[in-house]
Amino acid sequence: MDVGDGSGADAKPGGRVPVVYNPSDPKKVRHADRLDGSDADGIRLGSVVIGLLAAGFLVGTAREVMRVKEQTEAGKAPDTPRPEA
């Protein structure tokens, strides 16, 4: 039976590889190191980083919209060059 996900990368011939399996379907075998929850930590950290980036983008966009709105209400054009007449 093969155990996927690179579980045998550091195993030597004759060495032991800890695995877990489903007793009702013993053909489903996984490397025991894959059960430590480290994959969930990476997903959680990635979600936090992406969430912070999205929040920063949203705040920056809202500030820019408000700045342009204030300039437009004050009667002056936003920071754009005027064409020469």
HELIX and SHEET records of a PDB file:
HELIX    1   1 ALA A   32  LEU A   35  5                                   4    
HELIX    2   2 SER A   38  GLU A   73  1                                  36    
SHEET    1   A 2 VAL A  19  ASN A  22  0                                        
SHEET    2   A 2 ASP A  25  HIS A  31 -1                                        
END                                                                             
